[in-house]
Amino acid sequence: MSSYRPLIEERLRNRGAPANDDDQGPFSRGSLLFPELSEHPVPWLAPGDGPPSADYTRRAVQEIAAAMIGPADRPEAEGPIPAAFTYFGQFVFHDMVFSRIFGIPQSAGGGFHFRNAASQGLDLSGLYGRGPQVDGHLYDRPGDGGAACRFPVGLPCIKDHEGNRMPVCAGRDLPRLDMSGLFVDVQGRRQPYHPLVGDPRNDDNVVLSQLQATLMGIHNRLVGVQLRAGDCRAEEAYDRARTFLISAYRKVVVHDYMSRVLDDRIWAYFFAGAPPADAHLGELSGLPLEFTFGASRFAHSMVRQFYTVNDSFAEQAGPLNEVLSRSSLRPDGNVPIEVNWVVDWKRFVEGDDPTIVQHARRISPFLASDLSSDLSPGLATDLAGNVLPVSFMDNWRCYELGLPSGQAVAETLAGRLPHGIAVEVLRDDAMLPTQACTTLFPYNAAKLKGALKAARGFLSDTPLSYYILQEASVLGENGSHLGPVGSYIVGATVAASLYSTADTNFPSGSKVPVATGTLADLLALEDPVANPDDKLKRMLDNSVQITGGRG
């Protein structure tokens, strides 16, 4: 048992969480991808010759996080992955996990524990909810009064000369309820424009909410072409559209998203053939903490500081804080979105004009300033509800929850993967900013290097989330994709979700479309010019049979 285990137990007791493996808490073996490391949490850092200290660790991590700033976007900072995948990944991870803390303080006889409130099965639960029979408030009925089968889709707004919002009939937005005259919170501040969607987290920023609204529009088109053809009832049109869209979505997740962000060898291990003989996949009834609070955080480093949302931004891109502010989750969020903030997907995914496609930033320890600066605190909160920079909370949660260090995971993984997939363990100088990052961000790299060297122990026992960023920078072709540890954790979690639940919601006669292998293809289904109604109908009618749940 690690010598730091008593400190971990004390930390968990102090915040009312269980600290033994018999409880359903952070050290529950069933919620870990590497249960053999449950007794070896990343240790606290020690100041000089002093003992390990939680307070010192927090201060050291704050210093490190404050230096994890990559200046404004530059072409050299961009990787090969188009910008849409930053937010498609966020959507996918929301589809898999909704971490909730349940319970009551131990002083009252109970304890906090983590539960996944999402379905986990990559089934577009944030879009479909539990279906129109249970979540009927998410759906509209067709004009003939048939069963609820389509989504209401909201419209963006413009402002008149007096600054009042006025609806317009161009573009898309989430359907929103104007709650300004209905509910008042305890401070007396109204909360208007609540999104009418299965997962409100998908209103986190304008790109993510536009992705959700686009998928809603695609479903509506799939239903509409069937109802206009008159060959099925509303209920059947809904079922076919849902099956079609989820199957296409899963195909994009595996063959377009995972293939881009994972190391090629790890992608092939999980997705190129039959499910791997990895016993741990069958045990993931709940999402592992190494993914939820470790590996999944890599996408934060892909966020750009500026976005050309559409043609109106061609001369001056929109700053990240404006992208984030267009959300009902922010205090005084700027929603409904304005018509000039409707996302033009040809600027976010590959299309006919590759010169206008924006790309995500390379995966590295250097984040956009709005996610790493104390002056512009990010969108993360600690267990007490304090808003703190994302760069700090991503690292601090690894200590707070007692996740194993990145080095411990790498050493364990090296003995788990088959021969031919080497796993290099990074520590000490290998954990310092790479030469490529130093050239790109010389001032910030020097600050980060100093903060890392001052935090004794951080470079040899590194929080998992930071290790994965550095691993991508060192072993992922300069942050073009994840390294072996990050790839394994993300790949195993997605594979477990697909292999365990891919068929459970669908009959054996379900179909998978053949023409939607990429995210660009999927998003283009909303476009009646690229995909006229007759072509969309043929996609439904000419779908191919799937077997084995590998849709």
ZAMARGU-4260 file (C-alpha; in steps of 0.2 Angstrom, whole numbers, plus 5000, padded with zeros to 4 digits):
<rodrens>
0) 5000/5000/5000 | 5006/5017/4996 | 5013/5027/5010 | 5002/5041/5004 | 4986/5031/5006
5) 4982/5038/5024 | 4983/5055/5017 | 4971/5050/5003 | 4959/5042/5016 | 4959/5058/5026
10) 4956/5069/5011 | 4941/5058/5006 | 4934/5058/5024 | 4936/5077/5025 | 4925/5079/5009
15) 4913/5065/5014 | 4918/5052/5002 | 4921/5034/5005 | 4939/5028/5006 | 4939/5010/5006
20) 4937/4997/4992 | 4920/4990/4999 | 4911/5007/4995 | 4905/5013/4978 | 4917/5027/4978
25) 4933/5033/4969 | 4942/5017/4974 | 4929/5005/4969 | 4937/4992/4958 | 4922/4991/4946
30) 4925/5009/4941 | 4943/5008/4937 | 4951/5003/4921 | 4967/4999/4931 | 4960/4992/4947
35) 4977/4985/4952 | 4982/5003/4954 | 4968/5008/4966 | 4980/5007/4981 | 4993/5018/4972
40) 4986/5035/4970 | 4997/5049/4963 | 5006/5055/4979 | 5005/5073/4986 | 5020/5084/4982
45) 5033/5088/4995 | 5040/5106/4998 | 5059/5105/4999 | 5064/5093/5013 | 5046/5094/5020
50) 5033/5081/5021 | 5020/5078/5007 | 5006/5091/5009 | 4989/5093/5001 | 4991/5112/5003
55) 5008/5113/4995 | 5002/5102/4981 | 4987/5113/4977 | 4999/5128/4977 | 5011/5119/4965
60) 4997/5113/4953 | 4991/5131/4953 | 5008/5137/4948 | 5009/5124/4934 | 4992/5127/4928
65) 4994/5146/4927 | 5009/5142/4915 | 5000/5130/4904 | 4995/5145/4892 | 4997/5144/4873
70) 4996/5161/4865 | 4984/5166/4851 | 4982/5153/4837 | 4996/5151/4825 | 4997/5139/4810
75) 5011/5130/4818 | 5000/5127/4833 | 4987/5118/4823 | 4987/5100/4820 | 4979/5089/4807
80) 4962/5087/4815 | 4948/5099/4809 | 4941/5110/4822 | 4924/5102/4823 | 4931/5086/4831
85) 4935/5096/4847 | 4916/5098/4850 | 4911/5082/4842 | 4922/5074/4855 | 4914/5084/4868
90) 4897/5078/4862 | 4902/5060/4861 | 4909/5060/4879 | 4893/5068/4885 | 4884/5054/4877
95) 4894/5042/4887 | 4896/5050/4904 | 4887/5062/4915 | 4896/5061/4931 | 4885/5064/4946
100) 4890/5064/4965 | 4876/5057/4975 | 4874/5054/4994 | 4875/5062/5010 | 4889/5067/5022
105) 4897/5053/5032 | 4893/5063/5048 | 4875/5059/5044 | 4879/5041/5041 | 4882/5041/5022
110) 4895/5045/5010 | 4897/5053/4992 | 4899/5041/4978 | 4900/5043/4959 | 4887/5037/4947
115) 4885/5039/4928 | 4869/5047/4925 | 4871/5044/4906 | 4866/5029/4896 | 4884/5025/4892
120) 4880/5017/4875 | 4883/5029/4862 | 4865/5030/4858 | 4862/5049/4856 | 4854/5050/4873
125) 4857/5069/4873 | 4847/5070/4857 | 4833/5057/4860 | 4832/5057/4878 | 4821/5042/4883
130) 4810/5043/4867 | 4794/5052/4864 | 4783/5041/4875 | 4793/5046/4891 | 4801/5062/4886
135) 4787/5069/4876 | 4791/5087/4880 | 4806/5085/4868 | 4796/5081/4853 | 4783/5088/4841
140) 4769/5079/4832 | 4767/5080/4813 | 4754/5091/4806 | 4741/5077/4803 | 4740/5074/4822
145) 4750/5058/4822 | 4762/5052/4835 | 4776/5063/4841 | 4791/5060/4830 | 4801/5076/4827
150) 4810/5089/4837 | 4806/5107/4838 | 4821/5117/4831 | 4824/5134/4837 | 4828/5149/4826
155) 4842/5162/4830 | 4838/5180/4833 | 4843/5197/4828 | 4842/5213/4838 | 4832/5228/4832
160) 4838/5246/4833 | 4833/5247/4851 | 4843/5231/4856 | 4827/5220/4857 | 4829/5202/4851
165) 4818/5198/4836 | 4816/5181/4828 | 4822/5177/4811 | 4818/5163/4799 | 4836/5159/4794
170) 4848/5147/4802 | 4846/5135/4817 | 4847/5135/4836 | 4841/5124/4850 | 4823/5125/4854
175) 4822/5136/4870 | 4809/5140/4883 | 4808/5159/4888 | 4807/5156/4906 | 4810/5174/4911
180) 4792/5177/4917 | 4790/5160/4926 | 4804/5155/4937 | 4815/5165/4949 | 4830/5159/4959
185) 4834/5162/4977 | 4844/5177/4972 | 4830/5185/4962 | 4839/5183/4946 | 4828/5176/4931
190) 4835/5161/4921 | 4829/5164/4903 | 4830/5153/4888 | 4832/5135/4895 | 4836/5123/4881
195) 4823/5110/4877 | 4835/5096/4874 | 4839/5079/4882 | 4856/5084/4889 | 4857/5103/4893
200) 4876/5101/4894 | 4876/5101/4875 | 4872/5120/4876 | 4889/5123/4883 | 4895/5133/4869
205) 4889/5139/4852 | 4898/5126/4842 | 4892/5111/4853 | 4874/5118/4853 | 4875/5120/4834
210) 4880/5102/4832 | 4865/5096/4843 | 4853/5107/4833 | 4861/5100/4817 | 4858/5082/4822
215) 4840/5087/4827 | 4837/5094/4810 | 4844/5079/4802 | 4832/5068/4811 | 4818/5079/4806
220) 4823/5077/4788 | 4824/5058/4789 | 4806/5058/4797 | 4800/5070/4784 | 4805/5061/4769
225) 4796/5045/4775 | 4780/5054/4780 | 4779/5063/4763 | 4782/5047/4754 | 4767/5040/4764
230) 4774/5022/4766 | 4774/5022/4785 | 4766/5029/4800 | 4774/5042/4812 | 4780/5029/4825
235) 4789/5019/4812 | 4797/5034/4803 | 4804/5039/4820 | 4811/5022/4824 | 4819/5021/4807
240) 4826/5038/4807 | 4833/5035/4825 | 4841/5019/4820 | 4848/5026/4805 | 4855/5041/4813
245) 4863/5032/4828 | 4871/5019/4817 | 4878/5033/4806 | 4884/5042/4822 | 4893/5027/4829
250) 4901/5024/4812 | 4908/5042/4813 | 4914/5039/4831 | 4924/5024/4827 | 4930/5027/4809
255) 4932/5046/4808 | 4934/5052/4826 | 4943/5038/4835 | 4954/5035/4820 | 4960/5053/4821
260) 4964/5055/4839 | 4970/5037/4844 | 4987/5030/4840 | 4985/5019/4824 | 4991/5003/4834
265) 4978/5006/4848 | 4964/5010/4836 | 4968/4994/4826 | 4969/4984/4843 | 4951/4990/4848
270) 4942/4993/4831 | 4950/4984/4816 | 4943/4967/4819 | 4934/4957/4832 | 4934/4964/4850
275) 4951/4961/4858 | 4953/4948/4871 | 4954/4962/4885 | 4945/4956/4900 | 4943/4973/4907
280) 4931/4978/4893 | 4918/4967/4900 | 4919/4974/4917 | 4916/4992/4913 | 4898/4993/4919
285) 4902/5011/4924 | 4914/5022/4915 | 4932/5021/4923 | 4938/5036/4932 | 4954/5036/4922
290) 4943/5041/4907 | 4931/5052/4916 | 4943/5063/4925 | 4959/5059/4916 | 4960/5055/4898
295) 4945/5063/4892 | 4952/5080/4897 | 4964/5080/4882 | 4951/5089/4871 | 4953/5105/4881
300) 4970/5107/4873 | 4963/5106/4856 | 4952/5121/4859 | 4956/5136/4848 | 4957/5154/4855
305) 4948/5161/4840 | 4935/5154/4828 | 4929/5159/4810 | 4911/5154/4814 | 4905/5158/4796
310) 4908/5170/4782 | 4904/5185/4792 | 4919/5181/4803 | 4931/5180/4788 | 4939/5197/4792
315) 4939/5195/4811 | 4937/5178/4820 | 4926/5177/4835 | 4936/5175/4852 | 4934/5160/4862
320) 4925/5169/4876 | 4912/5174/4864 | 4910/5156/4858 | 4908/5151/4876 | 4896/5165/4881
325) 4883/5159/4869 | 4876/5146/4881 | 4862/5145/4894 | 4874/5137/4906 | 4883/5154/4908
330) 4877/5168/4919 | 4868/5180/4908 | 4872/5169/4893 | 4869/5177/4876 | 4855/5166/4870
335) 4846/5163/4859 | 4861/5165/4847 | 4861/5178/4834 | 4859/5174/4816 | 4877/5179/4813
340) 4883/5166/4825 | 4875/5151/4816 | 4890/5139/4812 | 4895/5136/4794 | 4901/5118/4795
345) 4912/5120/4779 | 4923/5130/4790 | 4925/5116/4803 | 4926/5100/4793 | 4934/5095/4777
350) 4924/5100/4762 | 4926/5107/4744 | 4937/5121/4749 | 4951/5114/4761 | 4958/5132/4762
355) 4945/5138/4774 | 4944/5124/4786 | 4950/5128/4803 | 4960/5115/4813 | 4961/5110/4831
360) 4976/5115/4841 | 4989/5101/4843 | 4987/5091/4859 | 5000/5097/4872 | 5001/5105/4889
365) 4997/5122/4882 | 4979/5127/4882 | 4970/5143/4876 | 4971/5157/4888 | 4953/5156/4893
370) 4955/5139/4899 | 4971/5142/4909 | 4972/5159/4915 | 4966/5166/4932 | 4961/5182/4924
375) 4949/5172/4913 | 4944/5157/4924 | 4938/5142/4914 | 4922/5133/4916 | 4927/5120/4929
380) 4921/5119/4947 | 4928/5110/4962 | 4917/5100/4975 | 4914/5116/4984 | 4907/5125/4968
385) 4921/5137/4966 | 4924/5142/4948 | 4943/5138/4943 | 4953/5137/4927 | 4951/5121/4917
390) 4970/5118/4917 | 4970/5118/4936 | 4955/5107/4939 | 4960/5094/4926 | 4976/5091/4936
395) 4969/5094/4954 | 4955/5081/4951 | 4968/5068/4949 | 4975/5071/4966 | 4958/5074/4974
400) 4951/5058/4968 | 4967/5048/4970 | 4969/5042/4952 | 4986/5033/4948 | 5000/5043/4941
405) 5003/5043/4922 | 5019/5033/4925 | 5011/5020/4935 | 4997/5018/4921 | 5010/5017/4908
410) 5021/5004/4917 | 5005/4993/4919 | 4999/4996/4902 | 5016/4990/4895 | 5012/4973/4902
415) 4994/4972/4896 | 4996/4976/4877 | 5002/4963/4865 | 5019/4962/4858 | 5022/4975/4845
420) 5014/4989/4854 | 5027/4997/4864 | 5023/5009/4879 | 5037/5021/4883 | 5036/5028/4901
425) 5040/5046/4902 | 5047/5054/4917 | 5059/5068/4923 | 5066/5078/4908 | 5054/5069/4896
430) 5040/5077/4905 | 5047/5095/4902 | 5040/5105/4887 | 5046/5098/4870 | 5058/5107/4859
435) 5043/5110/4847 | 5033/5117/4861 | 5047/5128/4866 | 5050/5135/4849 | 5031/5138/4847
440) 5028/5146/4864 | 5046/5151/4871 | 5040/5163/4885 | 5026/5151/4891 | 5037/5136/4889
445) 5051/5143/4900 | 5038/5148/4914 | 5030/5130/4913 | 5047/5122/4914 | 5052/5132/4929
450) 5035/5128/4938 | 5037/5109/4934 | 5055/5109/4941 | 5050/5118/4956 | 5036/5105/4960
455) 5047/5091/4967 | 5040/5074/4962 | 5028/5080/4948 | 5040/5075/4934 | 5041/5057/4941
460) 5023/5055/4948 | 5013/5065/4936 | 4994/5068/4937 | 4986/5057/4923 | 4978/5071/4914
465) 4994/5081/4912 | 5004/5065/4908 | 4992/5061/4893 | 4994/5079/4886 | 5013/5078/4887
470) 5013/5060/4880 | 5004/5066/4865 | 5016/5080/4863 | 5031/5068/4864 | 5024/5051/4857
475) 5009/5057/4847 | 5018/5065/4832 | 5020/5082/4840 | 5002/5082/4847 | 4994/5076/4831
480) 4985/5062/4841 | 4986/5054/4858 | 5000/5043/4864 | 4998/5025/4869 | 4992/5028/4887
485) 4979/5041/4882 | 4974/5031/4866 | 4971/5015/4877 | 4960/5023/4890 | 4950/5032/4877
490) 4949/5018/4865 | 4945/5005/4879 | 4931/5016/4886 | 4923/5019/4869 | 4925/5001/4864
495) 4917/4995/4880 | 4902/5007/4877 | 4900/5000/4859 | 4903/4982/4862 | 4891/4981/4877
500) 4876/4991/4872 | 4877/4993/4853 | 4862/4981/4849 | 4852/4983/4865 | 4840/4997/4859
505) 4837/4990/4842 | 4829/4975/4834 | 4840/4962/4824 | 4833/4970/4808 | 4841/4987/4811
510) 4850/4995/4797 | 4866/5005/4795 | 4868/5018/4781 | 4882/5016/4769 | 4886/5034/4764
515) 4889/5043/4780 | 4907/5037/4785 | 4914/5054/4790 | 4908/5068/4801 | 4907/5079/4785
520) 4895/5066/4777 | 4885/5066/4793 | 4883/5084/4794 | 4879/5086/4776 | 4863/5076/4778
525) 4855/5092/4785 | 4859/5101/4768 | 4844/5098/4755 | 4856/5104/4741 | 4870/5091/4745
530) 4857/5078/4750 | 4840/5081/4742 | 4825/5072/4749 | 4825/5058/4736 | 4843/5054/4739
535) 4840/5054/4758 | 4825/5042/4756 | 4836/5031/4745 | 4849/5030/4759 | 4836/5024/4771
540) 4829/5011/4759 | 4846/5005/4753 | 4854/5003/4770 | 4864/4987/4773 | 4861/4974/4787
545) 4873/4975/4802 | 4877/4961/4814 | 4887/4959/4830 | 4883/4976/4837 | 4897/4984/4827
550) 4887/4998/4819
</rodrens>
